[in-house]
Amino acid sequence: MKPPIGQQLYALRLRAAKTRAQVADEAGVSERTILNVETERFPPSLETLQKIADVFGRIITLSSRTR
């Protein structure tokens, strides 16, 4: 099972040696949005996730989970 999106974003950001402000600027979102995604205060929209993924050259994949 993959870690939550917030943890994944935090790890990507650290590996890229970028600040929240840098990621926010490159993604065209607020720094608060990056903070909120990393700390999982709210689930980001797919559009926001795509903008952030583009900064890191990543592709978003969606999976369905059944219980």
HTML snippet that shows the backbone in 3Dmol.js (N, CA, C, O; Angstrom):
<script src="https://3Dmol.org/build/3Dmol-min.js"></script>
<div id="view" style="width:600px;height:400px;position:relative"></div>
<script>
const pdb = `
ATOM      1  N   MET A   1       0.842  -1.178   0.000  1.00  0.00           N
ATOM      2  CA  MET A   1       0.000   0.000   0.000  1.00  0.00           C
ATOM      3  C   MET A   1       0.893   1.250   0.000  1.00  0.00           C
ATOM      4  O   MET A   1       1.848   1.343   0.771  1.00  0.00           O
ATOM      5  N   LYS A   2       0.572   2.180  -0.854  1.00  0.00           N
ATOM      6  CA  LYS A   2       1.358   3.409  -0.960  1.00  0.00           C
ATOM      7  C   LYS A   2       1.061   4.328   0.215  1.00  0.00           C
ATOM      8  O   LYS A   2      -0.040   4.310   0.766  1.00  0.00           O
ATOM      9  N   PRO A   3       2.062   5.142   0.598  1.00  0.00           N
ATOM     10  CA  PRO A   3       1.816   6.123   1.659  1.00  0.00           C
ATOM     11  C   PRO A   3       0.816   7.178   1.181  1.00  0.00           C
ATOM     12  O   PRO A   3       0.610   7.332  -0.023  1.00  0.00           O
ATOM     13  N   PRO A   4       0.200   7.896   2.104  1.00  0.00           N
ATOM     14  CA  PRO A   4      -0.734   8.961   1.722  1.00  0.00           C
ATOM     15  C   PRO A   4      -0.077   9.998   0.815  1.00  0.00           C
ATOM     16  O   PRO A   4       1.144  10.157   0.809  1.00  0.00           O
ATOM     17  N   ILE A   5      -0.897  10.686   0.065  1.00  0.00           N
ATOM     18  CA  ILE A   5      -0.416  11.673  -0.904  1.00  0.00           C
ATOM     19  C   ILE A   5       0.465  12.721  -0.238  1.00  0.00           C
ATOM     20  O   ILE A   5       1.493  13.115  -0.787  1.00  0.00           O
ATOM     21  N   GLY A   6       0.062  13.170   0.941  1.00  0.00           N
ATOM     22  CA  GLY A   6       0.851  14.183   1.644  1.00  0.00           C
ATOM     23  C   GLY A   6       2.272  13.728   1.916  1.00  0.00           C
ATOM     24  O   GLY A   6       3.219  14.491   1.728  1.00  0.00           O
ATOM     25  N   GLN A   7       2.421  12.499   2.354  1.00  0.00           N
ATOM     26  CA  GLN A   7       3.761  11.954   2.613  1.00  0.00           C
ATOM     27  C   GLN A   7       4.556  11.808   1.321  1.00  0.00           C
ATOM     28  O   GLN A   7       5.764  12.045   1.294  1.00  0.00           O
ATOM     29  N   GLN A   8       3.872  11.418   0.259  1.00  0.00           N
ATOM     30  CA  GLN A   8       4.557  11.272  -1.028  1.00  0.00           C
ATOM     31  C   GLN A   8       5.049  12.626  -1.525  1.00  0.00           C
ATOM     32  O   GLN A   8       6.175  12.743  -2.008  1.00  0.00           O
ATOM     33  N   LEU A   9       4.198  13.654  -1.405  1.00  0.00           N
ATOM     34  CA  LEU A   9       4.596  14.990  -1.844  1.00  0.00           C
ATOM     35  C   LEU A   9       5.774  15.491  -1.020  1.00  0.00           C
ATOM     36  O   LEU A   9       6.728  16.039  -1.571  1.00  0.00           O
ATOM     37  N   TYR A  10       5.714  15.308   0.276  1.00  0.00           N
ATOM     38  CA  TYR A  10       6.799  15.751   1.156  1.00  0.00           C
ATOM     39  C   TYR A  10       8.119  15.087   0.753  1.00  0.00           C
ATOM     40  O   TYR A  10       9.149  15.754   0.653  1.00  0.00           O
ATOM     41  N   ALA A  11       8.083  13.789   0.525  1.00  0.00           N
ATOM     42  CA  ALA A  11       9.292  13.058   0.138  1.00  0.00           C
ATOM     43  C   ALA A  11       9.827  13.543  -1.217  1.00  0.00           C
ATOM     44  O   ALA A  11      11.032  13.736  -1.376  1.00  0.00           O
ATOM     45  N   LEU A  12       8.937  13.735  -2.180  1.00  0.00           N
ATOM     46  CA  LEU A  12       9.357  14.242  -3.498  1.00  0.00           C
ATOM     47  C   LEU A  12      10.009  15.618  -3.370  1.00  0.00           C
ATOM     48  O   LEU A  12      11.046  15.894  -3.972  1.00  0.00           O
ATOM     49  N   ARG A  13       9.378  16.459  -2.578  1.00  0.00           N
ATOM     50  CA  ARG A  13       9.887  17.823  -2.406  1.00  0.00           C
ATOM     51  C   ARG A  13      11.274  17.811  -1.773  1.00  0.00           C
ATOM     52  O   ARG A  13      12.163  18.546  -2.202  1.00  0.00           O
ATOM     53  N   LEU A  14      11.457  16.983  -0.758  1.00  0.00           N
ATOM     54  CA  LEU A  14      12.776  16.910  -0.116  1.00  0.00           C
ATOM     55  C   LEU A  14      13.833  16.364  -1.062  1.00  0.00           C
ATOM     56  O   LEU A  14      14.949  16.881  -1.114  1.00  0.00           O
ATOM     57  N   ARG A  15      13.486  15.311  -1.817  1.00  0.00           N
ATOM     58  CA  ARG A  15      14.443  14.739  -2.779  1.00  0.00           C
ATOM     59  C   ARG A  15      14.850  15.751  -3.841  1.00  0.00           C
ATOM     60  O   ARG A  15      15.985  15.753  -4.317  1.00  0.00           O
ATOM     61  N   ALA A  16      13.904  16.611  -4.204  1.00  0.00           N
ATOM     62  CA  ALA A  16      14.187  17.628  -5.222  1.00  0.00           C
ATOM     63  C   ALA A  16      14.843  18.875  -4.611  1.00  0.00           C
ATOM     64  O   ALA A  16      15.203  19.810  -5.326  1.00  0.00           O
ATOM     65  N   ALA A  17      14.991  18.875  -3.296  1.00  0.00           N
ATOM     66  CA  ALA A  17      15.587  20.017  -2.577  1.00  0.00           C
ATOM     67  C   ALA A  17      14.857  21.315  -2.900  1.00  0.00           C
ATOM     68  O   ALA A  17      15.478  22.339  -3.183  1.00  0.00           O
ATOM     69  N   LYS A  18      13.528  21.253  -2.853  1.00  0.00           N
ATOM     70  CA  LYS A  18      12.704  22.430  -3.125  1.00  0.00           C
ATOM     71  C   LYS A  18      11.952  22.829  -1.861  1.00  0.00           C
ATOM     72  O   LYS A  18      11.577  21.981  -1.050  1.00  0.00           O
ATOM     73  N   THR A  19      11.742  24.112  -1.709  1.00  0.00           N
ATOM     74  CA  THR A  19      10.918  24.604  -0.613  1.00  0.00           C
ATOM     75  C   THR A  19       9.451  24.531  -1.016  1.00  0.00           C
ATOM     76  O   THR A  19       9.120  24.359  -2.189  1.00  0.00           O
ATOM     77  N   ARG A  20       8.590  24.664  -0.033  1.00  0.00           N
ATOM     78  CA  ARG A  20       7.155  24.709  -0.350  1.00  0.00           C
ATOM     79  C   ARG A  20       6.860  25.880  -1.280  1.00  0.00           C
ATOM     80  O   ARG A  20       6.059  25.768  -2.208  1.00  0.00           O
ATOM     81  N   ALA A  21       7.512  26.994  -1.018  1.00  0.00           N
ATOM     82  CA  ALA A  21       7.299  28.188  -1.849  1.00  0.00           C
ATOM     83  C   ALA A  21       7.705  27.932  -3.298  1.00  0.00           C
ATOM     84  O   ALA A  21       7.012  28.365  -4.218  1.00  0.00           O
ATOM     85  N   GLN A  22       8.804  27.242  -3.505  1.00  0.00           N
ATOM     86  CA  GLN A  22       9.246  26.947  -4.870  1.00  0.00           C
ATOM     87  C   GLN A  22       8.245  26.044  -5.585  1.00  0.00           C
ATOM     88  O   GLN A  22       7.886  26.295  -6.736  1.00  0.00           O
ATOM     89  N   VAL A  23       7.801  25.001  -4.907  1.00  0.00           N
ATOM     90  CA  VAL A  23       6.834  24.074  -5.519  1.00  0.00           C
ATOM     91  C   VAL A  23       5.543  24.818  -5.824  1.00  0.00           C
ATOM     92  O   VAL A  23       4.969  24.661  -6.902  1.00  0.00           O
ATOM     93  N   ALA A  24       5.088  25.625  -4.875  1.00  0.00           N
ATOM     94  CA  ALA A  24       3.849  26.381  -5.073  1.00  0.00           C
ATOM     95  C   ALA A  24       3.958  27.308  -6.279  1.00  0.00           C
ATOM     96  O   ALA A  24       3.048  27.375  -7.104  1.00  0.00           O
ATOM     97  N   ASP A  25       5.073  28.018  -6.375  1.00  0.00           N
ATOM     98  CA  ASP A  25       5.283  28.946  -7.490  1.00  0.00           C
ATOM     99  C   ASP A  25       5.279  28.204  -8.824  1.00  0.00           C
ATOM    100  O   ASP A  25       4.630  28.633  -9.778  1.00  0.00           O
ATOM    101  N   GLU A  26       6.003  27.095  -8.882  1.00  0.00           N
ATOM    102  CA  GLU A  26       6.080  26.327 -10.128  1.00  0.00           C
ATOM    103  C   GLU A  26       4.746  25.679 -10.488  1.00  0.00           C
ATOM    104  O   GLU A  26       4.437  25.511 -11.667  1.00  0.00           O
ATOM    105  N   ALA A  27       3.959  25.317  -9.482  1.00  0.00           N
ATOM    106  CA  ALA A  27       2.674  24.660  -9.731  1.00  0.00           C
ATOM    107  C   ALA A  27       1.547  25.669  -9.949  1.00  0.00           C
ATOM    108  O   ALA A  27       0.474  25.312 -10.435  1.00  0.00           O
ATOM    109  N   GLY A  28       1.792  26.917  -9.593  1.00  0.00           N
ATOM    110  CA  GLY A  28       0.746  27.933  -9.740  1.00  0.00           C
ATOM    111  C   GLY A  28      -0.335  27.821  -8.675  1.00  0.00           C
ATOM    112  O   GLY A  28      -1.502  28.125  -8.921  1.00  0.00           O
ATOM    113  N   VAL A  29       0.071  27.380  -7.488  1.00  0.00           N
ATOM    114  CA  VAL A  29      -0.858  27.294  -6.359  1.00  0.00           C
ATOM    115  C   VAL A  29      -0.228  28.040  -5.191  1.00  0.00           C
ATOM    116  O   VAL A  29       0.923  28.468  -5.272  1.00  0.00           O
ATOM    117  N   SER A  30      -0.974  28.195  -4.113  1.00  0.00           N
ATOM    118  CA  SER A  30      -0.431  28.899  -2.961  1.00  0.00           C
ATOM    119  C   SER A  30       0.473  27.988  -2.134  1.00  0.00           C
ATOM    120  O   SER A  30       0.367  26.763  -2.183  1.00  0.00           O
ATOM    121  N   GLU A  31       1.355  28.616  -1.383  1.00  0.00           N
ATOM    122  CA  GLU A  31       2.210  27.854  -0.481  1.00  0.00           C
ATOM    123  C   GLU A  31       1.358  27.149   0.577  1.00  0.00           C
ATOM    124  O   GLU A  31       1.685  26.042   1.005  1.00  0.00           O
ATOM    125  N   ARG A  32       0.286  27.780   0.990  1.00  0.00           N
ATOM    126  CA  ARG A  32      -0.627  27.174   1.964  1.00  0.00           C
ATOM    127  C   ARG A  32      -1.234  25.893   1.394  1.00  0.00           C
ATOM    128  O   ARG A  32      -1.439  24.925   2.126  1.00  0.00           O
ATOM    129  N   THR A  33      -1.521  25.884   0.097  1.00  0.00           N
ATOM    130  CA  THR A  33      -2.059  24.670  -0.534  1.00  0.00           C
ATOM    131  C   THR A  33      -1.066  23.521  -0.416  1.00  0.00           C
ATOM    132  O   THR A  33      -1.448  22.395  -0.095  1.00  0.00           O
ATOM    133  N   ILE A  34       0.206  23.806  -0.674  1.00  0.00           N
ATOM    134  CA  ILE A  34       1.234  22.766  -0.555  1.00  0.00           C
ATOM    135  C   ILE A  34       1.302  22.274   0.889  1.00  0.00           C
ATOM    136  O   ILE A  34       1.359  21.069   1.135  1.00  0.00           O
ATOM    137  N   LEU A  35       1.296  23.197   1.833  1.00  0.00           N
ATOM    138  CA  LEU A  35       1.316  22.829   3.245  1.00  0.00           C
ATOM    139  C   LEU A  35       0.108  21.962   3.600  1.00  0.00           C
ATOM    140  O   LEU A  35       0.246  20.944   4.278  1.00  0.00           O
ATOM    141  N   ASN A  36      -1.066  22.368   3.144  1.00  0.00           N
ATOM    142  CA  ASN A  36      -2.283  21.617   3.450  1.00  0.00           C
ATOM    143  C   ASN A  36      -2.274  20.222   2.839  1.00  0.00           C
ATOM    144  O   ASN A  36      -2.770  19.275   3.449  1.00  0.00           O
ATOM    145  N   VAL A  37      -1.724  20.090   1.659  1.00  0.00           N
ATOM    146  CA  VAL A  37      -1.634  18.763   1.031  1.00  0.00           C
ATOM    147  C   VAL A  37      -0.644  17.894   1.816  1.00  0.00           C
ATOM    148  O   VAL A  37      -0.935  16.740   2.129  1.00  0.00           O
ATOM    149  N   GLU A  38       0.515  18.452   2.125  1.00  0.00           N
ATOM    150  CA  GLU A  38       1.523  17.681   2.860  1.00  0.00           C
ATOM    151  C   GLU A  38       1.040  17.236   4.233  1.00  0.00           C
ATOM    152  O   GLU A  38       1.349  16.128   4.670  1.00  0.00           O
ATOM    153  N   THR A  39       0.293  18.081   4.909  1.00  0.00           N
ATOM    154  CA  THR A  39      -0.181  17.753   6.251  1.00  0.00           C
ATOM    155  C   THR A  39      -1.561  17.104   6.233  1.00  0.00           C
ATOM    156  O   THR A  39      -2.139  16.815   7.280  1.00  0.00           O
ATOM    157  N   GLU A  40      -2.076  16.881   5.033  1.00  0.00           N
ATOM    158  CA  GLU A  40      -3.350  16.199   4.821  1.00  0.00           C
ATOM    159  C   GLU A  40      -4.515  16.873   5.536  1.00  0.00           C
ATOM    160  O   GLU A  40      -5.385  16.212   6.104  1.00  0.00           O
ATOM    161  N   ARG A  41      -4.509  18.195   5.496  1.00  0.00           N
ATOM    162  CA  ARG A  41      -5.606  18.970   6.092  1.00  0.00           C
ATOM    163  C   ARG A  41      -6.854  18.930   5.223  1.00  0.00           C
ATOM    164  O   ARG A  41      -7.973  19.049   5.721  1.00  0.00           O
ATOM    165  N   PHE A  42      -6.655  18.765   3.937  1.00  0.00           N
ATOM    166  CA  PHE A  42      -7.793  18.610   3.029  1.00  0.00           C
ATOM    167  C   PHE A  42      -7.339  17.812   1.827  1.00  0.00           C
ATOM    168  O   PHE A  42      -6.168  17.863   1.452  1.00  0.00           O
ATOM    169  N   PRO A  43      -8.248  17.077   1.221  1.00  0.00           N
ATOM    170  CA  PRO A  43      -7.859  16.328   0.016  1.00  0.00           C
ATOM    171  C   PRO A  43      -7.780  17.285  -1.181  1.00  0.00           C
ATOM    172  O   PRO A  43      -8.737  18.009  -1.457  1.00  0.00           O
ATOM    173  N   PRO A  44      -6.670  17.291  -1.876  1.00  0.00           N
ATOM    174  CA  PRO A  44      -6.534  18.197  -3.022  1.00  0.00           C
ATOM    175  C   PRO A  44      -7.391  17.731  -4.195  1.00  0.00           C
ATOM    176  O   PRO A  44      -7.690  16.546  -4.341  1.00  0.00           O
ATOM    177  N   SER A  45      -7.771  18.684  -5.013  1.00  0.00           N
ATOM    178  CA  SER A  45      -8.509  18.341  -6.225  1.00  0.00           C
ATOM    179  C   SER A  45      -7.564  17.641  -7.195  1.00  0.00           C
ATOM    180  O   SER A  45      -6.344  17.753  -7.075  1.00  0.00           O
ATOM    181  N   LEU A  46      -8.124  16.934  -8.137  1.00  0.00           N
ATOM    182  CA  LEU A  46      -7.311  16.272  -9.153  1.00  0.00           C
ATOM    183  C   LEU A  46      -6.522  17.312  -9.947  1.00  0.00           C
ATOM    184  O   LEU A  46      -5.376  17.068 -10.322  1.00  0.00           O
ATOM    185  N   GLU A  47      -7.126  18.457 -10.200  1.00  0.00           N
ATOM    186  CA  GLU A  47      -6.442  19.536 -10.928  1.00  0.00           C
ATOM    187  C   GLU A  47      -5.208  20.018 -10.152  1.00  0.00           C
ATOM    188  O   GLU A  47      -4.139  20.208 -10.732  1.00  0.00           O
ATOM    189  N   THR A  48      -5.366  20.211  -8.848  1.00  0.00           N
ATOM    190  CA  THR A  48      -4.236  20.643  -8.021  1.00  0.00           C
ATOM    191  C   THR A  48      -3.153  19.578  -7.992  1.00  0.00           C
ATOM    192  O   THR A  48      -1.967  19.889  -8.101  1.00  0.00           O
ATOM    193  N   LEU A  49      -3.557  18.326  -7.846  1.00  0.00           N
ATOM    194  CA  LEU A  49      -2.584  17.234  -7.850  1.00  0.00           C
ATOM    195  C   LEU A  49      -1.806  17.188  -9.156  1.00  0.00           C
ATOM    196  O   LEU A  49      -0.596  16.959  -9.153  1.00  0.00           O
ATOM    197  N   GLN A  50      -2.492  17.404 -10.265  1.00  0.00           N
ATOM    198  CA  GLN A  50      -1.821  17.372 -11.566  1.00  0.00           C
ATOM    199  C   GLN A  50      -0.802  18.491 -11.682  1.00  0.00           C
ATOM    200  O   GLN A  50       0.294  18.287 -12.204  1.00  0.00           O
ATOM    201  N   LYS A  51      -1.160  19.672 -11.199  1.00  0.00           N
ATOM    202  CA  LYS A  51      -0.227  20.806 -11.233  1.00  0.00           C
ATOM    203  C   LYS A  51       1.028  20.495 -10.429  1.00  0.00           C
ATOM    204  O   LYS A  51       2.144  20.777 -10.865  1.00  0.00           O
ATOM    205  N   ILE A  52       0.834  19.911  -9.253  1.00  0.00           N
ATOM    206  CA  ILE A  52       1.971  19.573  -8.403  1.00  0.00           C
ATOM    207  C   ILE A  52       2.793  18.450  -9.037  1.00  0.00           C
ATOM    208  O   ILE A  52       4.023  18.506  -9.041  1.00  0.00           O
ATOM    209  N   ALA A  53       2.120  17.438  -9.568  1.00  0.00           N
ATOM    210  CA  ALA A  53       2.824  16.320 -10.214  1.00  0.00           C
ATOM    211  C   ALA A  53       3.669  16.807 -11.377  1.00  0.00           C
ATOM    212  O   ALA A  53       4.772  16.308 -11.600  1.00  0.00           O
ATOM    213  N   ASP A  54       3.157  17.780 -12.119  1.00  0.00           N
ATOM    214  CA  ASP A  54       3.907  18.331 -13.255  1.00  0.00           C
ATOM    215  C   ASP A  54       5.238  18.939 -12.819  1.00  0.00           C
ATOM    216  O   ASP A  54       6.225  18.860 -13.550  1.00  0.00           O
ATOM    217  N   VAL A  55       5.269  19.540 -11.639  1.00  0.00           N
ATOM    218  CA  VAL A  55       6.503  20.139 -11.123  1.00  0.00           C
ATOM    219  C   VAL A  55       7.592  19.082 -10.998  1.00  0.00           C
ATOM    220  O   VAL A  55       8.767  19.357 -11.239  1.00  0.00           O
ATOM    221  N   PHE A  56       7.191  17.869 -10.618  1.00  0.00           N
ATOM    222  CA  PHE A  56       8.150  16.790 -10.402  1.00  0.00           C
ATOM    223  C   PHE A  56       8.250  15.822 -11.578  1.00  0.00           C
ATOM    224  O   PHE A  56       8.943  14.808 -11.493  1.00  0.00           O
ATOM    225  N   GLY A  57       7.557  16.136 -12.675  1.00  0.00           N
ATOM    226  CA  GLY A  57       7.602  15.262 -13.844  1.00  0.00           C
ATOM    227  C   GLY A  57       6.952  13.920 -13.582  1.00  0.00           C
ATOM    228  O   GLY A  57       7.381  12.901 -14.122  1.00  0.00           O
ATOM    229  N   ARG A  58       5.927  13.914 -12.762  1.00  0.00           N
ATOM    230  CA  ARG A  58       5.237  12.675 -12.397  1.00  0.00           C
ATOM    231  C   ARG A  58       3.885  12.583 -13.077  1.00  0.00           C
ATOM    232  O   ARG A  58       3.304  13.588 -13.486  1.00  0.00           O
ATOM    233  N   ILE A  59       3.399  11.356 -13.190  1.00  0.00           N
ATOM    234  CA  ILE A  59       2.082  11.084 -13.742  1.00  0.00           C
ATOM    235  C   ILE A  59       1.191  10.601 -12.623  1.00  0.00           C
ATOM    236  O   ILE A  59       1.607   9.779 -11.806  1.00  0.00           O
ATOM    237  N   ILE A  60      -0.012  11.092 -12.574  1.00  0.00           N
ATOM    238  CA  ILE A  60      -0.969  10.648 -11.557  1.00  0.00           C
ATOM    239  C   ILE A  60      -1.683   9.407 -12.069  1.00  0.00           C
ATOM    240  O   ILE A  60      -2.177   9.375 -13.196  1.00  0.00           O
ATOM    241  N   THR A  61      -1.727   8.404 -11.236  1.00  0.00           N
ATOM    242  CA  THR A  61      -2.498   7.208 -11.564  1.00  0.00           C
ATOM    243  C   THR A  61      -3.542   7.022 -10.485  1.00  0.00           C
ATOM    244  O   THR A  61      -3.268   7.175  -9.295  1.00  0.00           O
ATOM    245  N   LEU A  62      -4.720   6.696 -10.915  1.00  0.00           N
ATOM    246  CA  LEU A  62      -5.817   6.474  -9.982  1.00  0.00           C
ATOM    247  C   LEU A  62      -6.062   4.987  -9.867  1.00  0.00           C
ATOM    248  O   LEU A  62      -6.017   4.252 -10.853  1.00  0.00           O
ATOM    249  N   SER A  63      -6.318   4.565  -8.666  1.00  0.00           N
ATOM    250  CA  SER A  63      -6.646   3.147  -8.485  1.00  0.00           C
ATOM    251  C   SER A  63      -7.966   3.048  -7.744  1.00  0.00           C
ATOM    252  O   SER A  63      -8.317   3.916  -6.944  1.00  0.00           O
ATOM    253  N   SER A  64      -8.675   1.998  -8.020  1.00  0.00           N
ATOM    254  CA  SER A  64      -9.913   1.774  -7.286  1.00  0.00           C
ATOM    255  C   SER A  64      -9.651   0.702  -6.258  1.00  0.00           C
ATOM    256  O   SER A  64      -8.953  -0.279  -6.516  1.00  0.00           O
ATOM    257  N   ARG A  65     -10.208   0.902  -5.117  1.00  0.00           N
ATOM    258  CA  ARG A  65     -10.050  -0.069  -4.041  1.00  0.00           C
ATOM    259  C   ARG A  65     -11.402  -0.653  -3.708  1.00  0.00           C
ATOM    260  O   ARG A  65     -12.401   0.060  -3.613  1.00  0.00           O
ATOM    261  N   THR A  66     -11.418  -1.929  -3.535  1.00  0.00           N
ATOM    262  CA  THR A  66     -12.649  -2.572  -3.120  1.00  0.00           C
ATOM    263  C   THR A  66     -12.460  -3.117  -1.729  1.00  0.00           C
ATOM    264  O   THR A  66     -11.356  -3.499  -1.341  1.00  0.00           O
ATOM    265  N   ARG A  67     -13.532  -3.150  -0.990  1.00  0.00           N
ATOM    266  CA  ARG A  67     -13.462  -3.661   0.374  1.00  0.00           C
ATOM    267  C   ARG A  67     -14.200  -4.944   0.501  1.00  0.00           C
ATOM    268  O   ARG A  67     -14.249  -5.523   1.586  1.00  0.00           O
TER     269      ARG A  67
END
`;
const viewer = $3Dmol.createViewer("view");
viewer.addModel(pdb, "pdb");
viewer.setStyle({}, {cartoon: {color: "spectrum"}});
viewer.zoomTo();
viewer.render();
</script>
